[in-house]
Amino acid sequence: MSTIEVLTKEDLFIFKKELLQELEAMFARNKQEEPKRWLKTYEVKKMLGLSSGTLQTMRNKGTLKFSMIGNLAYYDYNEIVALMEKKKLK
């Protein structure tokens, strides 16, 4: 003999609340942080795997634009990505 289960409005409300919590947690895990706009020299070297000398050469030749504030060089993340796209091999 089979039994019949009755769902109440409260059961549906609890289900909805749990489902929303699980979806929010899933989206939070998948949400990626946007990169910082301005990167310091050590961050660019790490990001691109460059030595200090190679990065200095790129600055001297104008290959990679930068801004100086005091003795610190800052690089625009978007320009780095654009440079990488431009130099991408087909």
Gaussian input, Z-matrix of N, CA and C with variables (Angstrom, degrees):
# hf/3-21g

backbone

0 1
 N
 C     1     B1
 C     2     B2     1     A1
 N     3     B3     2     A2     1     D1
 C     4     B4     3     A3     2     D2
 C     5     B5     4     A4     3     D3
 N     6     B6     5     A5     4     D4
 C     7     B7     6     A6     5     D5
 C     8     B8     7     A7     6     D6
 N     9     B9     8     A8     7     D7
 C    10    B10     9     A9     8     D8
 C    11    B11    10    A10     9     D9
 N    12    B12    11    A11    10    D10
 C    13    B13    12    A12    11    D11
 C    14    B14    13    A13    12    D12
 N    15    B15    14    A14    13    D13
 C    16    B16    15    A15    14    D14
 C    17    B17    16    A16    15    D15
 N    18    B18    17    A17    16    D16
 C    19    B19    18    A18    17    D17
 C    20    B20    19    A19    18    D18
 N    21    B21    20    A20    19    D19
 C    22    B22    21    A21    20    D20
 C    23    B23    22    A22    21    D21
 N    24    B24    23    A23    22    D22
 C    25    B25    24    A24    23    D23
 C    26    B26    25    A25    24    D24
 N    27    B27    26    A26    25    D25
 C    28    B28    27    A27    26    D26
 C    29    B29    28    A28    27    D27
 N    30    B30    29    A29    28    D28
 C    31    B31    30    A30    29    D29
 C    32    B32    31    A31    30    D30
 N    33    B33    32    A32    31    D31
 C    34    B34    33    A33    32    D32
 C    35    B35    34    A34    33    D33
 N    36    B36    35    A35    34    D34
 C    37    B37    36    A36    35    D35
 C    38    B38    37    A37    36    D36
 N    39    B39    38    A38    37    D37
 C    40    B40    39    A39    38    D38
 C    41    B41    40    A40    39    D39
 N    42    B42    41    A41    40    D40
 C    43    B43    42    A42    41    D41
 C    44    B44    43    A43    42    D42
 N    45    B45    44    A44    43    D43
 C    46    B46    45    A45    44    D44
 C    47    B47    46    A46    45    D45
 N    48    B48    47    A47    46    D46
 C    49    B49    48    A48    47    D47
 C    50    B50    49    A49    48    D48
 N    51    B51    50    A50    49    D49
 C    52    B52    51    A51    50    D50
 C    53    B53    52    A52    51    D51
 N    54    B54    53    A53    52    D52
 C    55    B55    54    A54    53    D53
 C    56    B56    55    A55    54    D54
 N    57    B57    56    A56    55    D55
 C    58    B58    57    A57    56    D56
 C    59    B59    58    A58    57    D57
 N    60    B60    59    A59    58    D58
 C    61    B61    60    A60    59    D59
 C    62    B62    61    A61    60    D60
 N    63    B63    62    A62    61    D61
 C    64    B64    63    A63    62    D62
 C    65    B65    64    A64    63    D63
 N    66    B66    65    A65    64    D64
 C    67    B67    66    A66    65    D65
 C    68    B68    67    A67    66    D66
 N    69    B69    68    A68    67    D67
 C    70    B70    69    A69    68    D68
 C    71    B71    70    A70    69    D69
 N    72    B72    71    A71    70    D70
 C    73    B73    72    A72    71    D71
 C    74    B74    73    A73    72    D72
 N    75    B75    74    A74    73    D73
 C    76    B76    75    A75    74    D74
 C    77    B77    76    A76    75    D75
 N    78    B78    77    A77    76    D76
 C    79    B79    78    A78    77    D77
 C    80    B80    79    A79    78    D78
 N    81    B81    80    A80    79    D79
 C    82    B82    81    A81    80    D80
 C    83    B83    82    A82    81    D81
 N    84    B84    83    A83    82    D82
 C    85    B85    84    A84    83    D83
 C    86    B86    85    A85    84    D84
 N    87    B87    86    A86    85    D85
 C    88    B88    87    A87    86    D86
 C    89    B89    88    A88    87    D87
 N    90    B90    89    A89    88    D88
 C    91    B91    90    A90    89    D89
 C    92    B92    91    A91    90    D90
 N    93    B93    92    A92    91    D91
 C    94    B94    93    A93    92    D92
 C    95    B95    94    A94    93    D93
 N    96    B96    95    A95    94    D94
 C    97    B97    96    A96    95    D95
 C    98    B98    97    A97    96    D96
 N    99    B99    98    A98    97    D97
 C   100   B100    99    A99    98    D98
 C   101   B101   100   A100    99    D99
 N   102   B102   101   A101   100   D100
 C   103   B103   102   A102   101   D101
 C   104   B104   103   A103   102   D102
 N   105   B105   104   A104   103   D103
 C   106   B106   105   A105   104   D104
 C   107   B107   106   A106   105   D105
 N   108   B108   107   A107   106   D106
 C   109   B109   108   A108   107   D107
 C   110   B110   109   A109   108   D108
 N   111   B111   110   A110   109   D109
 C   112   B112   111   A111   110   D110
 C   113   B113   112   A112   111   D111
 N   114   B114   113   A113   112   D112
 C   115   B115   114   A114   113   D113
 C   116   B116   115   A115   114   D114
 N   117   B117   116   A116   115   D115
 C   118   B118   117   A117   116   D116
 C   119   B119   118   A118   117   D117
 N   120   B120   119   A119   118   D118
 C   121   B121   120   A120   119   D119
 C   122   B122   121   A121   120   D120
 N   123   B123   122   A122   121   D121
 C   124   B124   123   A123   122   D122
 C   125   B125   124   A124   123   D123
 N   126   B126   125   A125   124   D124
 C   127   B127   126   A126   125   D125
 C   128   B128   127   A127   126   D126
 N   129   B129   128   A128   127   D127
 C   130   B130   129   A129   128   D128
 C   131   B131   130   A130   129   D129
 N   132   B132   131   A131   130   D130
 C   133   B133   132   A132   131   D131
 C   134   B134   133   A133   132   D132
 N   135   B135   134   A134   133   D133
 C   136   B136   135   A135   134   D134
 C   137   B137   136   A136   135   D135
 N   138   B138   137   A137   136   D136
 C   139   B139   138   A138   137   D137
 C   140   B140   139   A139   138   D138
 N   141   B141   140   A140   139   D139
 C   142   B142   141   A141   140   D140
 C   143   B143   142   A142   141   D141
 N   144   B144   143   A143   142   D142
 C   145   B145   144   A144   143   D143
 C   146   B146   145   A145   144   D144
 N   147   B147   146   A146   145   D145
 C   148   B148   147   A147   146   D146
 C   149   B149   148   A148   147   D147
 N   150   B150   149   A149   148   D148
 C   151   B151   150   A150   149   D149
 C   152   B152   151   A151   150   D150
 N   153   B153   152   A152   151   D151
 C   154   B154   153   A153   152   D152
 C   155   B155   154   A154   153   D153
 N   156   B156   155   A155   154   D154
 C   157   B157   156   A156   155   D155
 C   158   B158   157   A157   156   D156
 N   159   B159   158   A158   157   D157
 C   160   B160   159   A159   158   D158
 C   161   B161   160   A160   159   D159
 N   162   B162   161   A161   160   D160
 C   163   B163   162   A162   161   D161
 C   164   B164   163   A163   162   D162
 N   165   B165   164   A164   163   D163
 C   166   B166   165   A165   164   D164
 C   167   B167   166   A166   165   D165
 N   168   B168   167   A167   166   D166
 C   169   B169   168   A168   167   D167
 C   170   B170   169   A169   168   D168
 N   171   B171   170   A170   169   D169
 C   172   B172   171   A171   170   D170
 C   173   B173   172   A172   171   D171
 N   174   B174   173   A173   172   D172
 C   175   B175   174   A174   173   D173
 C   176   B176   175   A175   174   D174
 N   177   B177   176   A176   175   D175
 C   178   B178   177   A177   176   D176
 C   179   B179   178   A178   177   D177
 N   180   B180   179   A179   178   D178
 C   181   B181   180   A180   179   D179
 C   182   B182   181   A181   180   D180
 N   183   B183   182   A182   181   D181
 C   184   B184   183   A183   182   D182
 C   185   B185   184   A184   183   D183
 N   186   B186   185   A185   184   D184
 C   187   B187   186   A186   185   D185
 C   188   B188   187   A187   186   D186
 N   189   B189   188   A188   187   D187
 C   190   B190   189   A189   188   D188
 C   191   B191   190   A190   189   D189
 N   192   B192   191   A191   190   D190
 C   193   B193   192   A192   191   D191
 C   194   B194   193   A193   192   D192
 N   195   B195   194   A194   193   D193
 C   196   B196   195   A195   194   D194
 C   197   B197   196   A196   195   D195
 N   198   B198   197   A197   196   D196
 C   199   B199   198   A198   197   D197
 C   200   B200   199   A199   198   D198
 N   201   B201   200   A200   199   D199
 C   202   B202   201   A201   200   D200
 C   203   B203   202   A202   201   D201
 N   204   B204   203   A203   202   D202
 C   205   B205   204   A204   203   D203
 C   206   B206   205   A205   204   D204
 N   207   B207   206   A206   205   D205
 C   208   B208   207   A207   206   D206
 C   209   B209   208   A208   207   D207
 N   210   B210   209   A209   208   D208
 C   211   B211   210   A210   209   D209
 C   212   B212   211   A211   210   D210
 N   213   B213   212   A212   211   D211
 C   214   B214   213   A213   212   D212
 C   215   B215   214   A214   213   D213
 N   216   B216   215   A215   214   D214
 C   217   B217   216   A216   215   D215
 C   218   B218   217   A217   216   D216
 N   219   B219   218   A218   217   D217
 C   220   B220   219   A219   218   D218
 C   221   B221   220   A220   219   D219
 N   222   B222   221   A221   220   D220
 C   223   B223   222   A222   221   D221
 C   224   B224   223   A223   222   D222
 N   225   B225   224   A224   223   D223
 C   226   B226   225   A225   224   D224
 C   227   B227   226   A226   225   D225
 N   228   B228   227   A227   226   D226
 C   229   B229   228   A228   227   D227
 C   230   B230   229   A229   228   D228
 N   231   B231   230   A230   229   D229
 C   232   B232   231   A231   230   D230
 C   233   B233   232   A232   231   D231
 N   234   B234   233   A233   232   D232
 C   235   B235   234   A234   233   D233
 C   236   B236   235   A235   234   D234
 N   237   B237   236   A236   235   D235
 C   238   B238   237   A237   236   D236
 C   239   B239   238   A238   237   D237
 N   240   B240   239   A239   238   D238
 C   241   B241   240   A240   239   D239
 C   242   B242   241   A241   240   D240
 N   243   B243   242   A242   241   D241
 C   244   B244   243   A243   242   D242
 C   245   B245   244   A244   243   D243
 N   246   B246   245   A245   244   D244
 C   247   B247   246   A246   245   D245
 C   248   B248   247   A247   246   D246
 N   249   B249   248   A248   247   D247
 C   250   B250   249   A249   248   D248
 C   251   B251   250   A250   249   D249
 N   252   B252   251   A251   250   D250
 C   253   B253   252   A252   251   D251
 C   254   B254   253   A253   252   D252
 N   255   B255   254   A254   253   D253
 C   256   B256   255   A255   254   D254
 C   257   B257   256   A256   255   D255
 N   258   B258   257   A257   256   D256
 C   259   B259   258   A258   257   D257
 C   260   B260   259   A259   258   D258
 N   261   B261   260   A260   259   D259
 C   262   B262   261   A261   260   D260
 C   263   B263   262   A262   261   D261
 N   264   B264   263   A263   262   D262
 C   265   B265   264   A264   263   D263
 C   266   B266   265   A265   264   D264
 N   267   B267   266   A266   265   D265
 C   268   B268   267   A267   266   D266
 C   269   B269   268   A268   267   D267

   B1=1.4243
   B2=1.5288
   B3=1.3117
   B4=1.4596
   B5=1.5237
   B6=1.3222
   B7=1.4626
   B8=1.5170
   B9=1.2860
   B10=1.4593
   B11=1.5285
   B12=1.3302
   B13=1.4577
   B14=1.5182
   B15=1.2828
   B16=1.4559
   B17=1.5191
   B18=1.3126
   B19=1.4622
   B20=1.5131
   B21=1.3051
   B22=1.4588
   B23=1.5253
   B24=1.3054
   B25=1.4654
   B26=1.5238
   B27=1.3090
   B28=1.4573
   B29=1.5327
   B30=1.3381
   B31=1.4656
   B32=1.5249
   B33=1.3287
   B34=1.4680
   B35=1.5230
   B36=1.3274
   B37=1.4668
   B38=1.5298
   B39=1.3248
   B40=1.4684
   B41=1.5221
   B42=1.3226
   B43=1.4624
   B44=1.5257
   B45=1.3334
   B46=1.4671
   B47=1.5280
   B48=1.3116
   B49=1.4650
   B50=1.5278
   B51=1.3283
   B52=1.4636
   B53=1.5220
   B54=1.3282
   B55=1.4634
   B56=1.5263
   B57=1.3259
   B58=1.4668
   B59=1.5260
   B60=1.3113
   B61=1.4702
   B62=1.5265
   B63=1.3159
   B64=1.4639
   B65=1.5252
   B66=1.3206
   B67=1.4662
   B68=1.5204
   B69=1.3166
   B70=1.4642
   B71=1.5279
   B72=1.3261
   B73=1.4618
   B74=1.5278
   B75=1.3241
   B76=1.4575
   B77=1.5326
   B78=1.3328
   B79=1.4619
   B80=1.5204
   B81=1.3168
   B82=1.4621
   B83=1.5246
   B84=1.3361
   B85=1.4670
   B86=1.5222
   B87=1.3243
   B88=1.4603
   B89=1.5214
   B90=1.3192
   B91=1.4663
   B92=1.5234
   B93=1.3097
   B94=1.4530
   B95=1.5186
   B96=1.3108
   B97=1.4519
   B98=1.5206
   B99=1.3159
   B100=1.4623
   B101=1.5283
   B102=1.3220
   B103=1.4673
   B104=1.5307
   B105=1.3228
   B106=1.4620
   B107=1.5187
   B108=1.3117
   B109=1.4692
   B110=1.5211
   B111=1.3282
   B112=1.4587
   B113=1.5189
   B114=1.3341
   B115=1.4554
   B116=1.5210
   B117=1.3266
   B118=1.4566
   B119=1.5268
   B120=1.3247
   B121=1.4610
   B122=1.5283
   B123=1.3286
   B124=1.4740
   B125=1.5327
   B126=1.3427
   B127=1.4614
   B128=1.5277
   B129=1.3231
   B130=1.4706
   B131=1.5272
   B132=1.3319
   B133=1.4680
   B134=1.5250
   B135=1.3230
   B136=1.4618
   B137=1.5238
   B138=1.3202
   B139=1.4627
   B140=1.5246
   B141=1.3306
   B142=1.4586
   B143=1.5297
   B144=1.3235
   B145=1.4604
   B146=1.5190
   B147=1.3236
   B148=1.4627
   B149=1.5164
   B150=1.3222
   B151=1.4649
   B152=1.5264
   B153=1.3179
   B154=1.4737
   B155=1.5204
   B156=1.3392
   B157=1.4646
   B158=1.5175
   B159=1.3171
   B160=1.4681
   B161=1.5238
   B162=1.3259
   B163=1.4662
   B164=1.5234
   B165=1.3305
   B166=1.4665
   B167=1.5284
   B168=1.3303
   B169=1.4643
   B170=1.5268
   B171=1.3251
   B172=1.4700
   B173=1.5248
   B174=1.3304
   B175=1.4728
   B176=1.5281
   B177=1.3372
   B178=1.4644
   B179=1.5254
   B180=1.3314
   B181=1.4688
   B182=1.5170
   B183=1.3242
   B184=1.4624
   B185=1.5216
   B186=1.3190
   B187=1.4632
   B188=1.5214
   B189=1.3235
   B190=1.4507
   B191=1.5237
   B192=1.3185
   B193=1.4598
   B194=1.5224
   B195=1.3309
   B196=1.4581
   B197=1.5216
   B198=1.3079
   B199=1.4573
   B200=1.5171
   B201=1.3253
   B202=1.4625
   B203=1.5254
   B204=1.3064
   B205=1.4565
   B206=1.5177
   B207=1.3135
   B208=1.4578
   B209=1.5159
   B210=1.3142
   B211=1.4653
   B212=1.5193
   B213=1.3265
   B214=1.4578
   B215=1.5222
   B216=1.3366
   B217=1.4652
   B218=1.5271
   B219=1.3141
   B220=1.4599
   B221=1.5208
   B222=1.3307
   B223=1.4571
   B224=1.5206
   B225=1.3224
   B226=1.4570
   B227=1.5286
   B228=1.3234
   B229=1.4637
   B230=1.5302
   B231=1.3348
   B232=1.4621
   B233=1.5256
   B234=1.3229
   B235=1.4678
   B236=1.5326
   B237=1.3119
   B238=1.4656
   B239=1.5229
   B240=1.3342
   B241=1.4648
   B242=1.5294
   B243=1.3384
   B244=1.4680
   B245=1.5301
   B246=1.3142
   B247=1.4707
   B248=1.5303
   B249=1.3308
   B250=1.4462
   B251=1.5317
   B252=1.3231
   B253=1.4713
   B254=1.5257
   B255=1.3306
   B256=1.4653
   B257=1.5385
   B258=1.3208
   B259=1.4696
   B260=1.5296
   B261=1.3167
   B262=1.4657
   B263=1.5178
   B264=1.3098
   B265=1.4653
   B266=1.5209
   B267=1.3090
   B268=1.4723
   B269=1.5022
   A1=108.93
   A2=117.75
   A3=121.11
   A4=110.10
   A5=113.65
   A6=118.47
   A7=108.85
   A8=115.56
   A9=121.68
   A10=108.20
   A11=114.78
   A12=119.28
   A13=108.68
   A14=115.74
   A15=121.48
   A16=108.05
   A17=115.07
   A18=121.00
   A19=108.78
   A20=114.83
   A21=119.44
   A22=109.15
   A23=116.17
   A24=120.51
   A25=109.98
   A26=116.81
   A27=120.66
   A28=110.63
   A29=117.63
   A30=121.49
   A31=110.62
   A32=115.84
   A33=120.45
   A34=110.94
   A35=116.90
   A36=120.50
   A37=110.35
   A38=117.04
   A39=121.46
   A40=110.24
   A41=117.24
   A42=121.68
   A43=110.77
   A44=115.76
   A45=120.16
   A46=110.67
   A47=117.11
   A48=121.52
   A49=110.76
   A50=118.04
   A51=121.96
   A52=111.48
   A53=116.38
   A54=120.59
   A55=110.64
   A56=116.74
   A57=120.19
   A58=111.34
   A59=117.43
   A60=120.52
   A61=111.00
   A62=116.63
   A63=120.34
   A64=111.24
   A65=117.32
   A66=120.27
   A67=111.13
   A68=117.73
   A69=121.01
   A70=110.69
   A71=116.65
   A72=120.31
   A73=110.76
   A74=116.58
   A75=120.76
   A76=110.72
   A77=117.04
   A78=119.99
   A79=111.27
   A80=117.23
   A81=120.32
   A82=110.62
   A83=117.46
   A84=120.50
   A85=111.34
   A86=116.66
   A87=120.64
   A88=113.26
   A89=116.15
   A90=119.40
   A91=109.18
   A92=115.32
   A93=119.82
   A94=109.22
   A95=114.81
   A96=118.89
   A97=109.37
   A98=115.01
   A99=118.47
   A100=108.30
   A101=117.15
   A102=119.26
   A103=110.49
   A104=114.20
   A105=119.11
   A106=108.96
   A107=117.37
   A108=121.54
   A109=110.96
   A110=117.50
   A111=121.74
   A112=110.39
   A113=115.54
   A114=122.04
   A115=110.49
   A116=115.25
   A117=120.49
   A118=108.97
   A119=115.32
   A120=121.62
   A121=112.09
   A122=117.00
   A123=118.78
   A124=111.42
   A125=116.87
   A126=119.92
   A127=111.42
   A128=116.11
   A129=120.49
   A130=109.96
   A131=116.88
   A132=120.34
   A133=110.56
   A134=116.52
   A135=120.48
   A136=110.78
   A137=116.87
   A138=122.35
   A139=111.79
   A140=116.25
   A141=121.02
   A142=113.25
   A143=116.98
   A144=120.03
   A145=112.29
   A146=116.90
   A147=121.66
   A148=111.41
   A149=115.06
   A150=120.07
   A151=107.96
   A152=115.05
   A153=119.67
   A154=110.87
   A155=115.98
   A156=120.27
   A157=112.66
   A158=117.05
   A159=120.62
   A160=110.39
   A161=116.53
   A162=119.93
   A163=110.46
   A164=117.15
   A165=120.95
   A166=110.05
   A167=117.65
   A168=121.67
   A169=110.56
   A170=116.44
   A171=120.39
   A172=110.83
   A173=116.55
   A174=119.80
   A175=110.15
   A176=116.85
   A177=120.96
   A178=112.04
   A179=116.97
   A180=121.30
   A181=112.75
   A182=116.99
   A183=120.03
   A184=112.97
   A185=116.63
   A186=120.82
   A187=110.80
   A188=116.29
   A189=122.12
   A190=108.84
   A191=115.97
   A192=121.04
   A193=109.90
   A194=115.44
   A195=121.11
   A196=109.46
   A197=115.48
   A198=122.40
   A199=107.76
   A200=115.41
   A201=120.23
   A202=109.19
   A203=115.35
   A204=121.95
   A205=105.34
   A206=114.65
   A207=119.48
   A208=108.13
   A209=116.76
   A210=121.12
   A211=112.59
   A212=117.21
   A213=120.85
   A214=110.94
   A215=115.16
   A216=121.13
   A217=108.24
   A218=115.97
   A219=122.36
   A220=108.89
   A221=115.46
   A222=122.11
   A223=108.80
   A224=115.98
   A225=121.63
   A226=108.95
   A227=116.68
   A228=122.04
   A229=111.11
   A230=117.14
   A231=121.35
   A232=111.97
   A233=116.84
   A234=119.85
   A235=111.23
   A236=116.85
   A237=120.08
   A238=109.61
   A239=116.23
   A240=120.82
   A241=109.80
   A242=117.36
   A243=121.03
   A244=110.76
   A245=117.10
   A246=121.43
   A247=109.91
   A248=116.82
   A249=120.68
   A250=111.20
   A251=116.72
   A252=120.55
   A253=110.33
   A254=115.89
   A255=120.87
   A256=110.76
   A257=116.43
   A258=121.14
   A259=112.22
   A260=117.34
   A261=120.49
   A262=110.39
   A263=116.35
   A264=120.91
   A265=109.64
   A266=114.45
   A267=119.49
   A268=110.94
   D1=131.77
   D2=-177.60
   D3=-93.30
   D4=148.84
   D5=178.53
   D6=-103.53
   D7=149.83
   D8=179.27
   D9=-105.56
   D10=128.79
   D11=176.91
   D12=-100.29
   D13=134.99
   D14=-179.17
   D15=-106.89
   D16=128.44
   D17=176.98
   D18=-95.92
   D19=132.24
   D20=178.41
   D21=-98.80
   D22=169.79
   D23=176.24
   D24=-61.67
   D25=-35.70
   D26=178.89
   D27=-65.09
   D28=-39.97
   D29=176.53
   D30=-60.19
   D31=-44.27
   D32=179.62
   D33=-66.30
   D34=-38.27
   D35=178.37
   D36=-63.46
   D37=-43.83
   D38=178.77
   D39=-63.57
   D40=-42.96
   D41=177.76
   D42=-59.87
   D43=-45.82
   D44=179.64
   D45=-61.21
   D46=-43.73
   D47=-179.16
   D48=-62.90
   D49=-44.44
   D50=178.96
   D51=-65.72
   D52=-40.13
   D53=178.95
   D54=-63.71
   D55=-44.05
   D56=178.64
   D57=-63.06
   D58=-39.79
   D59=178.46
   D60=-63.54
   D61=-42.01
   D62=178.95
   D63=-66.07
   D64=-40.66
   D65=178.67
   D66=-66.29
   D67=-42.08
   D68=178.24
   D69=-61.91
   D70=-41.77
   D71=178.60
   D72=-64.21
   D73=-40.54
   D74=179.56
   D75=-64.06
   D76=-44.51
   D77=179.33
   D78=-67.02
   D79=-36.03
   D80=178.93
   D81=-64.06
   D82=-38.41
   D83=178.58
   D84=-67.44
   D85=-35.48
   D86=-175.68
   D87=-86.17
   D88=-13.78
   D89=-178.37
   D90=-70.56
   D91=126.31
   D92=179.44
   D93=-99.55
   D94=140.18
   D95=176.23
   D96=-74.61
   D97=142.78
   D98=176.03
   D99=-74.69
   D100=142.72
   D101=-179.87
   D102=-67.47
   D103=158.09
   D104=176.09
   D105=-63.61
   D106=148.43
   D107=-179.96
   D108=-72.09
   D109=-44.50
   D110=-176.66
   D111=-113.35
   D112=127.57
   D113=-177.58
   D114=-112.95
   D115=143.57
   D116=175.79
   D117=-83.06
   D118=167.87
   D119=-176.47
   D120=-54.98
   D121=-47.34
   D122=-177.10
   D123=-63.51
   D124=-31.34
   D125=178.76
   D126=-70.56
   D127=-39.91
   D128=178.98
   D129=-67.58
   D130=-42.43
   D131=178.30
   D132=-59.52
   D133=-43.45
   D134=179.38
   D135=-67.78
   D136=-43.47
   D137=-177.56
   D138=-61.55
   D139=-43.33
   D140=-175.71
   D141=-98.95
   D142=-7.06
   D143=-179.24
   D144=69.09
   D145=40.35
   D146=-176.95
   D147=-105.19
   D148=154.78
   D149=172.48
   D150=-85.09
   D151=166.63
   D152=178.05
   D153=-60.39
   D154=-41.17
   D155=-178.83
   D156=-64.80
   D157=-41.58
   D158=179.67
   D159=-64.79
   D160=-42.73
   D161=179.11
   D162=-64.88
   D163=-39.51
   D164=177.86
   D165=-63.11
   D166=-41.55
   D167=178.26
   D168=-61.94
   D169=-42.26
   D170=178.75
   D171=-62.68
   D172=-37.95
   D173=177.31
   D174=-67.89
   D175=-45.13
   D176=-177.86
   D177=-62.26
   D178=-38.96
   D179=-179.27
   D180=-81.07
   D181=-9.59
   D182=-178.69
   D183=81.54
   D184=11.85
   D185=179.11
   D186=-66.15
   D187=-38.06
   D188=-178.34
   D189=-125.17
   D190=115.33
   D191=-179.37
   D192=-72.86
   D193=151.18
   D194=-179.40
   D195=-152.76
   D196=165.64
   D197=175.50
   D198=-123.91
   D199=140.24
   D200=178.54
   D201=-106.84
   D202=130.98
   D203=171.54
   D204=-128.59
   D205=110.60
   D206=-171.95
   D207=64.81
   D208=-127.01
   D209=178.31
   D210=-101.38
   D211=12.26
   D212=-177.67
   D213=-106.21
   D214=133.82
   D215=176.36
   D216=-96.72
   D217=134.99
   D218=177.27
   D219=-121.24
   D220=141.80
   D221=-177.07
   D222=-121.89
   D223=137.68
   D224=179.20
   D225=-78.64
   D226=122.10
   D227=-178.51
   D228=-54.88
   D229=-43.33
   D230=-178.01
   D231=-63.55
   D232=-35.18
   D233=178.07
   D234=-70.83
   D235=-34.10
   D236=176.70
   D237=-64.59
   D238=-45.06
   D239=179.22
   D240=-63.37
   D241=-42.25
   D242=179.34
   D243=-62.87
   D244=-40.10
   D245=178.44
   D246=-63.40
   D247=-43.67
   D248=179.73
   D249=-63.78
   D250=-40.24
   D251=178.41
   D252=-65.35
   D253=-40.75
   D254=-177.97
   D255=-65.94
   D256=-34.46
   D257=-177.05
   D258=-91.89
   D259=2.27
   D260=-178.12
   D261=-62.58
   D262=134.28
   D263=179.24
   D264=-82.49
   D265=141.40
   D266=-178.54
   D267=-91.24

